[in-house]
Structure formats: C-alpha cells, structure tokens
C-alpha cells in the first residue's frame, strides 16, 4: 500500500469517501477469493482476528463461518452494502466489528441478540436507522438528533 493511500484512508475529509471508492473500484476484486485467502491464513495461524480490510469486497461469503471463534473482524474500506442476517449468530464470540467506510444501509436484527459484541465501528456508512433489537436505550444514545449520520461506534455496557 502506498503512503498516499494510507493518508487518504485515515483522512477525516468529506471527499475521502467518493475519491476512495473511485480509486478502489478501479482495481476490481474477487470477494470470494479475497475472503477465502484471509480465512485460510487465519486458520493456519490460529488467530482470533480476521482482517479483510480494503480488499474491494462487495459481499461476505460463507467462508467466514469457518471461523466461528474469531473475536476481531476488520472489514473497513470495502464496498459491502449488506451484512448477512445470520452473521451474529454464526460468529458468537465476536467482540469487535469494524465496518467503517462501506455502503451499509441497515444492520441485521440479529445484532441486538449478540451478547459478546462490545465495539461496532460504523463511520461513513449510509445507515438511516438502527434495528429495534438494539434496545431503546442504546438507540436513544446513538440516534440523538444529528448524531446518526456520523455514527462511529458503540460500546455495549457489560451487564
């Protein structure tokens, strides 16, 4: 990765999103192949972290479910528009999920029932509303007027 790409990725400029997507989309990617490779590497290293950031991934494949014990899942900087409904049921040990800089418009309702997830990073996604399953208190905290459009993260209180 060249230095200019790294600087762009961590920039807080509003023009980042469009420029980054144009640059990223010009290279093309095979979501399946990228995910398969990352999963294989994770399995071989017995890592609890799966990082498939900045790979131009358009959708998640069943390959990720080969790692039911992952705790940290990095998907930042892709073009993912939808999170599978069963993601949170099939990855029950997930504590960290980085979805920043994607095209996600909604979160699956299953997120509200996931008890291990502590950190969810959502910055720069066109999310308009949160699932009711997240609970009224959390929705109120995150969806204050003017806050949802810049939603960056939540941390679930430990019971």
N, CA, C and O of each residue as an XYZ file, in Angstrom:
636
protein
N       0.847     -1.159      0.000
C       0.000      0.000      0.000
C       0.896      1.226      0.000
O       1.814      1.323      0.814
N       0.633      2.182     -0.924
C       1.475      3.363     -0.961
C       1.055      4.350      0.120
O      -0.053      4.270      0.651
N       1.968      5.301      0.447
C       1.716      6.239      1.535
C       0.514      7.130      1.283
O      -0.211      7.456      2.223
N       0.282      7.534      0.038
C      -0.852      8.407     -0.249
C      -2.162      7.695      0.049
O      -3.104      8.315      0.542
N      -2.234      6.402     -0.244
C      -3.448      5.628      0.037
C      -3.678      5.569      1.537
O      -4.804      5.746      2.003
N      -2.620      5.323      2.292
C      -2.723      5.247      3.742
C      -3.188      6.580      4.320
O      -4.030      6.604      5.217
N      -2.648      7.689      3.814
C      -3.053      9.003      4.299
C      -4.522      9.259      3.979
O      -5.253      9.788      4.817
N      -4.958      8.892      2.781
C      -6.351      9.076      2.391
C      -7.263      8.274      3.301
O      -8.309      8.770      3.720
N      -6.886      7.056      3.609
C      -7.724      6.167      4.385
C      -7.995      6.719      5.772
O      -9.088      6.535      6.309
N      -7.039      7.379      6.346
C      -7.197      7.873      7.703
C      -7.554      9.350      7.742
O      -7.619      9.947      8.817
N      -7.782      9.931      6.597
C      -8.192     11.323      6.498
C      -9.613     11.485      7.006
O     -10.417     10.559      6.902
N      -9.929     12.642      7.550
C     -11.296     12.887      8.001
C     -12.039     13.766      7.003
O     -13.154     14.208      7.282
N     -11.452     14.020      5.872
C     -12.056     14.856      4.840
C     -13.324     14.233      4.290
O     -13.404     13.017      4.116
N     -14.336     15.088      4.013
C     -15.597     14.605      3.448
C     -15.422     14.040      2.052
O     -16.205     13.186      1.635
N     -14.426     14.490      1.326
C     -14.239     13.990     -0.035
C     -13.580     12.617     -0.054
O     -13.476     11.991     -1.109
N     -13.143     12.155      1.093
C     -12.472     10.861      1.161
C     -13.306      9.743      0.543
O     -12.827      8.998     -0.311
N     -14.559      9.636      0.985
C     -15.409      8.525      0.580
C     -15.496      8.350     -0.919
O     -15.233      7.259     -1.425
N     -15.854      9.388     -1.636
C     -16.017      9.289     -3.088
C     -14.686      9.002     -3.781
O     -14.613      8.132     -4.649
N     -13.645      9.722     -3.405
C     -12.335      9.515     -4.028
C     -11.832      8.098     -3.767
O     -11.335      7.425     -4.670
N     -11.967      7.662     -2.531
C     -11.508      6.331     -2.134
C     -12.255      5.249     -2.916
O     -11.642      4.295     -3.397
N     -13.580      5.394     -3.044
C     -14.370      4.390     -3.764
C     -13.991      4.339     -5.236
O     -13.876      3.255     -5.809
N     -13.794      5.504     -5.857
C     -13.381      5.514     -7.277
C     -12.035      4.812     -7.441
O     -11.864      3.988     -8.339
N     -11.085      5.141     -6.574
C      -9.755      4.546     -6.663
C      -9.826      3.040     -6.429
O      -9.217      2.262     -7.164
N     -10.570      2.633     -5.406
C     -10.687      1.227     -5.046
C     -11.402      0.441     -6.133
O     -10.971     -0.660     -6.475
N     -12.481      0.979     -6.682
C     -13.260      0.273     -7.692
C     -12.515      0.120     -9.004
O     -12.860     -0.747     -9.807
N     -11.511      0.931     -9.237
C     -10.783      0.830    -10.491
C      -9.915     -0.428    -10.554
O      -9.482     -0.819    -11.638
N      -9.659     -1.057     -9.429
C      -8.806     -2.239     -9.407
C      -9.572     -3.547     -9.541
O      -9.031     -4.529    -10.048
N     -10.819     -3.574     -9.096
C     -11.609     -4.807     -9.168
C     -11.118     -5.814     -8.143
O      -9.973     -5.752     -7.693
N     -11.986     -6.734     -7.780
C     -11.615     -7.725     -6.782
C     -12.552     -8.912     -6.862
O     -13.676     -8.806     -7.354
N     -12.082    -10.019     -6.381
C     -12.882    -11.214     -6.286
C     -13.165    -11.428     -4.810
O     -12.316    -11.936     -4.079
N     -14.375    -11.035     -4.363
C     -14.727    -11.132     -2.943
C     -14.455    -12.518     -2.399
O     -13.861    -12.671     -1.331
N     -14.890    -13.525     -3.131
C     -14.734    -14.913     -2.706
C     -13.272    -15.278     -2.483
O     -12.914    -15.845     -1.451
N     -12.444    -14.952     -3.446
C     -11.021    -15.283     -3.357
C     -10.324    -14.553     -2.233
O      -9.520    -15.142     -1.511
N     -10.627    -13.263     -2.076
C     -10.014    -12.468     -1.014
C     -10.392    -13.022      0.360
O      -9.545    -13.150      1.244
N     -11.669    -13.345      0.526
C     -12.143    -13.864      1.810
C     -11.549    -15.237      2.073
O     -11.089    -15.512      3.181
N     -11.555    -16.102      1.067
C     -11.009    -17.456      1.227
C      -9.546    -17.397      1.668
O      -9.141    -18.115      2.582
N      -8.760    -16.545      1.020
C      -7.340    -16.414      1.355
C      -7.165    -15.948      2.801
O      -6.352    -16.505      3.539
N      -7.919    -14.936      3.203
C      -7.804    -14.406      4.559
C      -8.229    -15.451      5.598
O      -7.601    -15.573      6.650
N      -9.286    -16.195      5.305
C      -9.762    -17.233      6.222
C      -8.707    -18.329      6.361
O      -8.419    -18.782      7.469
N      -8.132    -18.752      5.238
C      -7.080    -19.787      5.287
C      -5.901    -19.329      6.146
O      -5.391    -20.092      6.966
N      -5.472    -18.073      5.953
C      -4.360    -17.543      6.736
C      -4.703    -17.510      8.226
O      -3.870    -17.823      9.076
N      -5.925    -17.131      8.518
C      -6.385    -17.072      9.921
C      -6.415    -18.475     10.540
O      -6.008    -18.665     11.686
N      -6.898    -19.443      9.775
C      -6.938    -20.824     10.263
C      -5.532    -21.357     10.525
O      -5.289    -22.000     11.546
N      -4.615    -21.090      9.608
C      -3.238    -21.569      9.757
C      -2.529    -20.949     10.954
O      -1.725    -21.608     11.613
N      -2.821    -19.707     11.230
C      -2.136    -19.017     12.327
C      -2.878    -19.124     13.658
O      -2.371    -18.676     14.687
N      -4.068    -19.713     13.645
C      -4.910    -19.818     14.847
C      -5.202    -18.452     15.457
O      -5.343    -18.317     16.673
N      -5.287    -17.458     14.607
C      -5.540    -16.099     15.067
C      -7.012    -15.906     15.426
O      -7.886    -16.580     14.881
N      -7.274    -14.989     16.340
C      -8.654    -14.645     16.685
C      -9.095    -13.389     15.932
O     -10.158    -12.832     16.205
N      -8.258    -12.949     14.975
C      -8.534    -11.751     14.190
C      -8.601    -12.087     12.711
O      -7.695    -12.718     12.165
N      -9.674    -11.662     12.068
C      -9.814    -11.791     10.620
C      -9.832    -10.387     10.041
O     -10.731     -9.600     10.336
N      -8.844    -10.075      9.222
C      -8.729     -8.739      8.637
C      -8.844     -8.831      7.123
O      -7.934     -9.305      6.443
N      -9.970     -8.375      6.610
C     -10.144     -8.285      5.157
C     -10.520     -6.850      4.790
O     -11.445     -6.597      4.019
N      -9.765     -5.928      5.373
C      -9.955     -4.508      5.098
C      -9.364     -4.136      3.749
O      -8.375     -4.714      3.299
N     -10.001     -3.149      3.114
C      -9.501     -2.541      1.865
C      -9.196     -3.565      0.780
O      -8.137     -3.517      0.154
N     -10.129     -4.496      0.557
C      -9.960     -5.529     -0.469
C     -11.019     -5.422     -1.570
O     -11.132     -6.311     -2.414
N     -11.791     -4.338     -1.557
C     -12.857     -4.130     -2.554
C     -13.917     -5.224     -2.483
O     -14.495     -5.593     -3.505
N     -14.174     -5.736     -1.308
C     -15.162     -6.802     -1.118
C     -16.560     -6.210     -1.214
O     -16.877     -5.207     -0.575
N     -17.382     -6.854     -2.021
C     -18.746     -6.373     -2.247
C     -19.754     -7.083     -1.351
O     -20.773     -6.502     -0.978
N     -19.476     -8.321     -1.009
C     -20.377     -9.084     -0.147
C     -19.576    -10.121      0.631
O     -18.500    -10.545      0.209
N     -20.121    -10.515      1.768
C     -19.478    -11.535      2.591
C     -19.931    -12.905      2.124
O     -21.084    -13.083      1.731
N     -19.038    -13.862      2.165
C     -19.348    -15.220      1.732
C     -19.389    -16.168      2.932
O     -18.991    -15.807      4.039
N     -19.869    -17.360      2.693
C     -19.976    -18.389      3.735
C     -18.605    -18.768      4.306
O     -18.532    -19.356      5.385
N     -17.528    -18.442      3.602
C     -16.173    -18.766      4.078
C     -15.924    -18.263      5.501
O     -15.261    -18.933      6.293
N     -16.454    -17.092      5.821
C     -16.177    -16.513      7.145
C     -16.712    -17.376      8.274
O     -16.211    -17.313      9.397
N     -17.715    -18.174      7.988
C     -18.308    -19.023      9.029
C     -17.428    -20.222      9.377
O     -17.748    -20.981     10.292
N     -16.330    -20.394      8.658
C     -15.355    -21.422      9.019
C     -14.560    -20.993     10.252
O     -13.777    -21.769     10.799
N     -14.770    -19.746     10.682
C     -14.051    -19.192     11.833
C     -15.032    -18.762     12.929
O     -15.099    -17.577     13.257
N     -15.787    -19.694     13.496
C     -16.803    -19.303     14.479
C     -16.219    -18.702     15.758
O     -16.944    -18.092     16.543
N     -14.921    -18.870     15.968
C     -14.317    -18.368     17.200
C     -13.593    -17.037     17.052
O     -12.949    -16.586     17.999
N     -13.681    -16.394     15.885
C     -12.982    -15.118     15.758
C     -13.610    -14.097     16.701
O     -14.814    -14.104     16.958
N     -12.747    -13.221     17.203
C     -13.189    -12.177     18.125
C     -13.116    -10.797     17.482
O     -13.886     -9.903     17.833
N     -12.200    -10.626     16.550
C     -11.977     -9.323     15.927
C     -12.110     -9.472     14.415
O     -11.394    -10.257     13.792
N     -13.026     -8.715     13.839
C     -13.323     -8.834     12.415
C     -13.225     -7.439     11.795
O     -14.021     -6.552     12.103
N     -12.238     -7.262     10.919
C     -11.975     -5.974     10.279
C     -12.426     -6.014      8.817
O     -11.895     -6.786      8.018
N     -13.402     -5.182      8.477
C     -13.949     -5.114      7.119
C     -13.907     -3.686      6.583
O     -14.573     -3.377      5.595
N     -13.164     -2.853      7.195
C     -13.110     -1.430      6.867
C     -12.626     -1.197      5.437
O     -11.751     -1.905      4.939
N     -13.215     -0.190      4.789
C     -12.735      0.236      3.475
C     -13.084     -0.677      2.322
O     -12.302     -0.784      1.377
N     -14.221     -1.337      2.361
C     -14.677     -2.173      1.253
C     -15.909     -1.531      0.615
O     -16.162     -0.347      0.837
N     -16.663     -2.271     -0.156
C     -17.902     -1.758     -0.761
C     -19.085     -2.651     -0.386
O     -19.981     -2.891     -1.196
N     -19.071     -3.127      0.828
C     -20.122     -4.014      1.332
C     -21.394     -3.188      1.547
O     -21.359     -2.127      2.170
N     -22.513     -3.691      1.023
C     -23.771     -2.961      1.179
C     -24.727     -3.663      2.143
O     -25.701     -3.064      2.598
N     -24.451     -4.924      2.454
C     -25.355     -5.676      3.302
C     -24.581     -6.640      4.208
O     -23.630     -7.292      3.778
N     -25.002     -6.711      5.439
C     -24.434     -7.672      6.388
C     -25.408     -8.848      6.453
O     -26.606     -8.637      6.639
N     -24.919    -10.088      6.304
C     -25.827    -11.243      6.347
C     -26.624    -11.296      7.649
O     -26.093    -11.011      8.723
N     -27.872    -11.655      7.548
C     -28.776    -11.718      8.702
C     -28.233    -12.638      9.799
O     -28.430    -12.373     10.985
N     -27.552    -13.716      9.405
C     -27.081    -14.692     10.391
C     -25.645    -14.471     10.868
O     -25.107    -15.307     11.594
N     -25.024    -13.378     10.481
C     -23.628    -13.132     10.845
C     -23.403    -13.218     12.354
O     -22.452    -13.856     12.805
N     -24.264    -12.585     13.123
C     -24.050    -12.525     14.565
C     -24.360    -13.845     15.267
O     -23.822    -14.114     16.341
N     -25.217    -14.664     14.674
C     -25.485    -15.981     15.243
C     -24.337    -16.942     14.928
O     -23.989    -17.787     15.753
N     -23.755    -16.814     13.747
C     -22.695    -17.745     13.337
C     -21.303    -17.339     13.819
O     -20.361    -18.127     13.735
N     -21.176    -16.124     14.318
C     -19.905    -15.665     14.894
C     -20.176    -15.213     16.337
O     -20.105    -14.023     16.646
N     -20.486    -16.168     17.208
C     -20.945    -15.834     18.561
C     -19.898    -15.224     19.491
O     -20.256    -14.651     20.521
N     -18.623    -15.335     19.154
C     -17.570    -14.825     20.034
C     -17.051    -13.455     19.618
O     -16.121    -12.931     20.230
N     -17.637    -12.883     18.597
C     -17.204    -11.597     18.062
C     -17.332    -10.500     19.127
O     -18.401    -10.306     19.705
N     -16.230     -9.789     19.375
C     -16.271     -8.670     20.321
C     -16.002     -7.332     19.622
O     -16.340     -6.277     20.158
N     -15.399     -7.370     18.436
C     -15.010     -6.152     17.707
C     -15.373     -6.343     16.242
O     -14.969     -7.328     15.624
N     -16.136     -5.401     15.681
C     -16.504     -5.457     14.268
C     -16.303     -4.078     13.660
O     -16.965     -3.115     14.047
N     -15.387     -3.992     12.707
C     -15.067     -2.730     12.047
C     -15.682     -2.724     10.652
O     -15.213     -3.421      9.752
N     -16.729     -1.934     10.484
C     -17.439     -1.829      9.209
C     -17.294     -0.435      8.595
O     -18.041     -0.090      7.679
N     -16.368      0.355      9.072
C     -16.215      1.719      8.572
C     -15.961      1.748      7.069
O     -15.397      0.814      6.498
N     -16.390      2.843      6.442
C     -16.138      3.107      5.021
C     -16.633      1.983      4.111
O     -15.875      1.444      3.304
N     -17.902      1.642      4.251
C     -18.565      0.697      3.357
C     -19.830      1.366      2.836
O     -19.946      2.590      2.886
N     -20.765      0.592      2.344
C     -22.017      1.126      1.805
C     -23.228      0.518      2.519
O     -24.287      0.341      1.917
N     -23.066      0.206      3.780
C     -24.102     -0.474      4.551
C     -25.226      0.502      4.877
O     -24.993      1.582      5.420
N     -26.457      0.102      4.534
C     -27.622      0.957      4.763
C     -28.419      0.529      5.991
O     -29.167      1.327      6.557
N     -28.262     -0.723      6.403
C     -29.006     -1.240      7.548
C     -28.216     -2.358      8.208
O     -27.405     -3.031      7.572
N     -28.469     -2.538      9.476
C     -27.854     -3.639     10.224
C     -28.898     -4.724     10.433
O     -30.076     -4.416     10.614
N     -28.489     -5.995     10.411
C     -29.457     -7.072     10.636
C     -29.956     -7.062     12.079
O     -29.241     -6.651     12.993
N     -31.170     -7.512     12.266
C     -31.771     -7.507     13.601
C     -30.990     -8.384     14.582
O     -31.019     -8.140     15.789
N     -30.292     -9.402     14.072
C     -29.532    -10.311     14.922
C     -28.486     -9.630     15.780
O     -28.042    -10.198     16.778
N     -28.088     -8.436     15.417
C     -27.087     -7.717     16.206
C     -27.582     -7.447     17.622
O     -26.789     -7.399     18.562
N     -28.876     -7.274     17.771
C     -29.435     -6.974     19.083
C     -29.376     -8.130     20.060
O     -29.485     -7.939     21.271
N     -29.205     -9.322     19.532
C     -29.185    -10.520     20.386
C     -27.770    -11.016     20.658
O     -27.576    -11.967     21.414
N     -26.797    -10.380     20.049
C     -25.401    -10.788     20.213
C     -24.887    -10.208     21.526
O     -24.887     -8.991     21.706
N     -24.458    -11.052     22.427
C     -24.062    -10.602     23.763
C     -22.568    -10.342     23.921
O     -22.160     -9.702     24.891
N     -21.757    -10.815     23.009
C     -20.316    -10.628     23.142
C     -19.821     -9.332     22.498
O     -18.813     -8.772     22.927
N     -20.524     -8.856     21.474
C     -20.067     -7.682     20.725
C     -19.994     -6.455     21.625
O     -20.995     -6.036     22.206
N     -18.803     -5.891     21.732
C     -18.585     -4.717     22.568
C     -18.339     -3.474     21.725
O     -18.728     -2.375     22.122
N     -17.700     -3.630     20.567
C     -17.364     -2.481     19.741
C     -17.810     -2.711     18.306
O     -17.479     -3.724     17.690
N     -18.564     -1.756     17.788
C     -19.043     -1.787     16.410
C     -18.708     -0.444     15.784
O     -19.234      0.589     16.199
N     -17.836     -0.456     14.790
C     -17.410      0.777     14.127
C     -18.174      0.911     12.814
O     -18.106      0.032     11.955
N     -18.902      2.019     12.665
C     -19.793      2.192     11.522
C     -19.555      3.478     10.727
O     -20.319      3.776      9.809
N     -18.552      4.216     11.045
C     -18.314      5.506     10.410
C     -18.355      5.407      8.884
O     -17.857      4.449      8.292
N     -18.956      6.415      8.270
C     -19.035      6.568      6.805
C     -19.812      5.451      6.108
O     -19.399      4.949      5.063
N     -20.927      5.076      6.696
C     -21.895      4.176      6.077
C     -23.222      4.926      6.014
O     -23.526      5.695      6.926
N     -24.015      4.727      4.972
C     -25.287      5.455      4.849
C     -26.426      4.835      5.657
O     -27.520      4.638      5.128
N     -26.185      4.529      6.924
C     -27.196      3.925      7.788
C     -28.202      4.999      8.199
O     -27.829      6.055      8.710
N     -29.465      4.715      7.971
C     -30.529      5.677      8.285
C     -31.211      5.390      9.612
O     -31.670      6.314     10.284
N     -31.283      4.128      9.997
C     -31.907      3.783     11.268
C     -31.274      2.519     11.830
O     -30.664      1.727     11.111
N     -31.436      2.359     13.122
C     -30.865      1.206     13.815
C     -31.957      0.178     14.085
O     -33.120      0.544     14.251
N     -31.596     -1.107     14.131
C     -32.597     -2.139     14.424
C     -33.200     -1.947     15.816
O     -32.495     -1.596     16.762
N     -34.486     -2.177     15.932
C     -35.145     -2.038     17.231
C     -34.579     -3.026     18.238
O     -34.655     -2.795     19.445
N     -34.010     -4.128     17.752
C     -33.445     -5.160     18.623
C     -32.235     -4.662     19.415
O     -31.830     -5.301     20.386
N     -31.661     -3.537     19.016
C     -30.548     -2.979     19.785
C     -31.027     -2.461     21.140
O     -30.227     -2.254     22.053
N     -32.311     -2.258     21.259
C     -32.864     -1.771     22.515
C     -33.060     -0.273     22.481
O     -32.297      0.459     21.851
N     -34.070      0.157     23.153
C     -34.449      1.568     23.130
C     -33.376      2.478     23.723
O     -33.116      3.554     23.185
N     -32.749      2.059     24.827
C     -31.732      2.899     25.462
C     -30.553      3.145     24.537
O     -30.097      4.280     24.394
N     -30.054      2.079     23.903
C     -28.917      2.220     23.007
C     -29.300      3.029     21.775
O     -28.516      3.861     21.318
N     -30.481      2.801     21.235
C     -30.933      3.569     20.083
C     -31.021      5.047     20.425
O     -30.624      5.895     19.625
N     -31.534      5.359     21.596
C     -31.662      6.751     22.014
C     -30.288      7.398     22.133
O     -30.102      8.535     21.699
N     -29.328      6.692     22.713
C     -27.981      7.231     22.865
C     -27.331      7.492     21.510
O     -26.663      8.509     21.323
N     -27.525      6.572     20.565
C     -26.858      6.690     19.271
C     -27.595      7.571     18.283
O     -26.971      8.153     17.397
N     -28.903      7.684     18.413
C     -29.688      8.362     17.395
C     -30.161      9.749     17.817
O     -31.185     10.226     17.329
N     -29.439     10.389     18.702
C     -29.789     11.762     19.049
C     -29.793     12.586     17.768
O     -29.073     12.257     16.824
N     -30.593     13.655     17.718
C     -30.636     14.480     16.503
C     -29.233     14.856     16.026
O     -28.404     15.333     16.800
N     -28.990     14.631     14.744
C     -27.702     14.972     14.155
C     -26.600     13.972     14.416
O     -25.485     14.139     13.923
N     -26.888     12.945     15.177
C     -25.833     12.006     15.556
C     -25.777     10.784     14.641
O     -24.692     10.271     14.369
N     -26.932     10.310     14.160
C     -26.953      9.061     13.402
C     -26.143      9.160     12.112
O     -25.499      8.189     11.715
N     -26.166     10.304     11.462
C     -25.437     10.423     10.203
C     -23.932     10.293     10.387
O     -23.220      9.989      9.430
N     -23.441     10.517     11.587
C     -21.999     10.400     11.815
C     -21.693      9.293     12.821
O     -20.670      9.314     13.504
N     -22.600      8.337     12.891
C     -22.447      7.218     13.808
C     -21.081      6.556     13.634
O     -20.742      6.116     12.536
N     -20.314      6.483     14.687
C     -18.986      5.899     14.561
C     -18.825      4.601     15.327
O     -18.198      3.666     14.829
N     -19.370      4.524     16.514
C     -19.138      3.309     17.289
C     -20.116      3.213     18.441
O     -20.721      4.205     18.848
N     -20.256      2.045     18.942
C     -20.952      1.887     20.209
C     -20.201      0.876     21.028
O     -19.536     -0.019     20.507
N     -20.325      1.041     22.310
C     -19.756      0.064     23.235
C     -20.878     -0.365     24.154
O     -21.485      0.451     24.846
N     -21.138     -1.641     24.149
C     -22.222     -2.185     24.978
C     -21.717     -2.275     26.414
O     -20.605     -2.734     26.675
N     -22.546     -1.834     27.316
C     -22.198     -1.924     28.734
C     -22.156     -3.400     29.144
O     -23.009     -4.187     28.734
N     -21.179     -3.760     29.939
C     -21.072     -5.131     30.423
C     -22.060     -5.299     31.558
O     -22.013     -4.554     32.537
N     -22.975     -6.291     31.436
C     -24.006     -6.494     32.482
C     -23.388     -6.904     33.809
O     -24.108     -7.113     34.786
